[in-house]
Amino acid sequence: MLLASCDGDGGEEGPVTVTLWHSMGSPLSGALQRMADEFNQSQPQYRVEPVFQGSYTDSLNKLISSLGAGNIPALIQLDDVSTQIMIDSEAITPIQELIDEEAYDLSDFDPKALSYYRVGGTLYSMPFNLAGPILYYDREAFQEAGLDPDRPPRTLEEVRQYSERLVQRNEQGEVTRSGIALQISPWVFEQMLAKQGALYVNNDNGRQGRATEAVFDSEAGRQIIQWWDEMVDEGLAFNVGRSGADAMLAIASGRAAMAIESTAALGAVVALIAVTGEDPERLGAGPLPAPEGEDGGIVLGGASFWILKDRPEEEQRGAWEFVKFASAPEQQARWHADTGYFTSRLSAYDLPPAVERRKQYPQFETAVKQLRESPDNPATQGALLGPFKSVRDRVTRAFEQVLGGGADPARELELAADEATEIIQEYNRTAP
């Protein structure tokens, strides 16, 4: 009974320090620091100190290597695909315990946000920065090509059709502008699967039992990688490798007219547009294009806050108080406006910062609408598996073998799924 066992008064020595490991690089780190400062000023018991740890993978690896040594934070922000491995680590205080002890009301939280991080009826971490993929595009390039800038492509076939009109070549026949810049992203691949209602792993994406087999080499998966390969091979798509930033820069430089990126990039993109003096309305935003399925939608990705049980109880209490503060509608509305991340609270969308931001930049509305139209099912809840990052690495290599090495798309995806299954089963043999 964590809440009943500590009063959180900070004692006579001043506020209790709560260390927060996070992975928000600039400018997102500034928005997180603002939130921490406001929390620290709002009460005298606790002082949250955000400490940047690099990427989510860097942060998770550091945490795993530090368990048992005492050099861990009370609170850590980790991405969605760390969920199963964090549960298996047994190093956490499930958020559900604190919710139950306090009868904390979750009715205003977005059900899709809770759905990802709730496993077997237990909410293990608190969703915080939530993101999904959208299509960014150059409205001016659309107009020049005779395309309706208010109607972005909604399927992969339409992306091909639009790209055929958007592509530009010089006198030597070399492509100077592709229709779309594509980064090699296992996350986008997962999202395109979900948009078809297709699964990534068995057992309903690990939601009805621990995943034991990769199933992304289905007809749905083969269709995606085949399209990707053909688009790049024909010059309709520009392969930027693993860098999402390079995909967005390709639009800015005129090297491509479209790109698929996270909504998390939206805040930085509109800020950059404002600095350069460009008209923000030139940047269009549309739903993620993908083969459509009856039960399709996006997976609500992003990251959540985890409380670690090996820290003193007063630090865990302080971590919980900050989690509640960061989850408040007012904070979530500001966070959404500052960053482009979705809010975890439904009412936050109706508060002034969020409303004003969407009026100023309609691109934000596109992302919210796509989320609300997505169903809640095993495909859109996202996969649960411990070695998710290793599996993603294998998918990434499959795309690189196809796009850079000339491998057959269907065969390479099958090989990736076979190796992913071995990785999953090896992990399961040693998991708690």
C-alpha positions, 0 to 999 in steps of 0.5 A, spaced: 500 500 500 504 505 497 499 511 498 497 509 505 505 508 507 507 515 506 505 522 507 509 525 502 511 531 506 518 532 504 521 532 511 525 538 514 530 537 509 526 540 503 523 537 497 524 530 495 527 529 489 524 525 483 529 523 478 525 523 471 529 519 465 526 521 459 528 521 451 525 528 449 530 531 445 530 539 443 525 542 442 520 537 446 525 537 452 523 544 453 516 543 453 517 537 458 522 542 462 516 547 463 511 542 465 516 539 471 517 547 473 510 548 473 509 542 478 515 544 482 512 551 483 505 548 485 507 544 491 513 544 496 513 536 497 517 534 491 522 536 486 522 533 479 528 533 475 528 531 468 534 528 465 535 526 458 538 519 457 538 519 449 533 515 445 528 510 448 533 504 447 538 508 450 534 509 456 531 502 457 538 499 456 541 503 461 535 502 466 536 494 465 544 495 466 542 499 472 537 494 476 540 492 482 545 497 483 541 502 485 542 507 480 535 508 477 530 513 477 523 513 480 520 515 474 522 513 467 519 515 460 519 509 455 516 508 448 510 503 447 514 497 445 518 497 451 511 495 455 512 487 455 519 487 457 518 492 463 512 488 465 517 482 465 522 486 469 518 486 475 522 492 477 515 496 477 510 499 481 504 498 476 500 504 475 494 500 477 495 499 484 496 507 485 489 508 481 486 503 485 488 505 492 486 512 490 480 511 486 483 515 481 478 517 475 480 514 468 473 516 465 476 522 461 482 518 459 482 516 451 480 509 451 485 508 446 491 511 450 489 506 456 488 500 451 495 499 449 498 500 456 493 495 459 495 488 459 490 483 462 486 488 466 492 492 469 494 498 467 502 498 468 504 505 466 501 512 464 500 514 457 503 521 456 506 523 449 502 519 444 503 519 437 501 516 430 503 517 423 500 522 418 502 524 411 505 530 410 505 534 403 507 540 399 500 543 397 503 548 392 506 542 389 500 538 388 497 545 385 502 545 380 501 538 378 494 539 377 492 535 384 487 537 389 491 540 395 485 538 399 484 531 397 491 527 399 491 520 397 488 515 402 491 509 399 497 506 397 495 505 390 493 513 390 500 515 393 502 511 386 498 515 382 499 522 385 507 520 385 506 519 377 504 526 376 508 529 382 515 526 379 520 531 376 526 529 371 531 533 368 533 532 361 538 526 362 532 523 365 534 523 372 529 524 378 529 531 381 523 530 385 520 524 387 512 523 389 514 521 396 520 520 401 520 514 404 524 512 410 525 505 412 521 505 418 518 498 422 514 503 425 510 505 419 510 498 416 506 496 423 502 502 422 500 500 415 499 493 417 494 495 423 490 500 417 488 493 414 486 490 421 492 485 420 496 482 426 504 483 427 504 477 431 500 471 433 495 470 439 491 477 437 498 481 437 500 478 444 493 480 447 490 474 448 496 470 451 504 471 450 506 472 443 510 466 440 510 467 432 511 473 428 505 473 422 507 480 419 509 476 413 502 475 411 498 477 404 498 484 408 505 485 409 507 482 402 503 487 399 506 493 403 513 491 402 512 490 394 509 497 394 515 500 397 520 496 393 516 498 386 515 505 388 523 506 390 525 502 384 521 506 379 523 513 382 516 515 384 519 514 391 525 517 394 529 512 399 532 516 405 534 510 409 532 510 416 532 518 418 525 521 418 528 527 419 531 527 412 524 525 409 521 531 412 527 535 409 526 532 402 519 536 402 522 542 405 528 542 399 523 540 394 526 533 393 519 530 394 512 532 395 510 527 400 513 524 406 510 519 412 512 521 419 509 521 426 505 527 429 510 528 434 514 532 428 508 536 427 510 541 433 517 542 430 515 542 423 510 548 424 515 552 428 520 551 423 516 554 417 514 560 422 522 561 422 523 561 415 517 565 413 514 560 409 506 560 409 504 554 414 498 553 410 503 550 404 504 544 409 498 539 408 497 533 412 492 527 411 491 520 414 496 515 413 495 512 406 495 504 406 491 498 404 484 499 407 481 494 411 474 493 414 477 493 421 483 498 420 486 504 423 492 506 426 496 504 433 496 509 438 504 509 439 508 514 443 511 513 450 508 512 457 511 514 464 513 508 469 514 508 476 520 504 479 519 500 485 526 500 488 526 507 489 524 509 496 516 510 497 516 517 498 520 518 491 515 513 488 509 517 491 512 524 488 513 520 481 505 518 482 503 526 484 507 528 477 504 523 473 497 525 475 499 533 474 502 531 467 496 527 465 491 533 467 487 536 462 490 543 462 497 540 462 495 535 456 492 541 452 498 545 453 503 539 451 499 538 445 499 545 443 507 545 444 509 538 441 503 536 436 503 529 440 495 527 442 493 528 449 491 522 453 485 526 456 479 527 452 477 534 455 483 537 453 482 537 446 476 542 448 481 547 452 484 554 449 491 552 448 489 546 444 483 549 440 487 555 438 493 551 436 488 547 431 485 553 428 492 556 427 494 550 424 489 545 421 494 540 420 493 538 428 486 537 426 487 531 421 491 527 426 486 527 431 480 526 426 484 520 424 485 517 431 478 518 433 476 514 426 480 508 428 477 502 431 479 499 438 481 492 436 487 487 437 490 490 430 490 497 432 492 496 440 499 494 437 503 488 438 506 486 445 512 482 445 518 482 449 524 483 444 520 488 440 526 492 438 530 486 436 524 484 431 524 491 429 531 491 427 530 484 423 524 488 419 529 494 418 534 489 415 529 486 411 527 492 407 534 494 407 536 488 403 530 489 398 531 496 397 538 496 397 540 489 395 535 487 390 532 481 395 525 479 393 520 482 397 516 476 399 522 472 400 525 477 405 519 478 409 518 471 410 525 470 412 525 476 417 518 473 420 522 466 421 528 469 424 523 474 428 519 468 431 526 465 433 528 471 437 521 471 440 521 464 442 528 465 445 526 471 449 520 467 452 524 461 454 527 466 459 522 470 461 518 470 468 
